[in-house]
Amino acid sequence: MKIRIINTEKIKEKYVKDAVREYTKRLSAYCKVEYVESKNPSKEITDKSYVIKIDRHGEQLSSEQLAEKVADIGLSGNSHITIFLGEDDIEADYVLSISRMEIDINILLIIIYEQIYRAYRIINNAPYHK
């Protein structure tokens, strides 16, 4: 599975970059993750990709439900997932809410990475905590 995370904002904080690097390393055992910052995200989305938009008005899922969704996407023959964070009005196959509250984009990005990692640990029946 290839997961592409697209963000319309530039991340400047070191702690966020460190977290992205750490979770990318952890996820390499399960999938390929690519992080992209783009002012024109629609050009970054391929036709082959299942697009998940992060929006506070979307559907909220538990970690187990997210794991099931990721597994189902793979089983349906789709090997690419694009997760979009930003204000652009892109077409998405699914709209996911992390919270109904407004969340800083830096924290949101870390949460997305953490939840993807947690989903793969659940899918593989592995304990989450080190």
Phi, psi and omega in degrees: 000140175244127179242128179243124179252119182249129181235134180275353179250149178274129178271127182247337186284133182298318183298328178287315178299320178296318179295317178300316179297315181296313180291328176297319178296313180297320183287343182300339177287342186243326186198173175259127180243133178234133178252130183230131171255125185211136175279346179233074188295333182298333177285343182270350185263124179271158179296332183284347190272142170274119187260125175246120177260134177269120183208137184294348179263005180279192180274137178265137180234154170282169177299321179295320178293323177295318178300316178297319179297314179299316179297317180296322178299316178295319180291336180280003177094005180262116184260005179233129173239132173247126177251124185249127174242120177158179185268349181299149179267079180265156175282133182231151174282335183206141177245120185247135176252130173276325180198155174283344179279157171288133179235136176305138184301327179296313180292319179301317180298316178297318179298317180300311179300315181298318181289327175295315178299314179300319180301315180292326176295319178295313180304322184265014179050040180254148176295148183280309186283143179290000000 
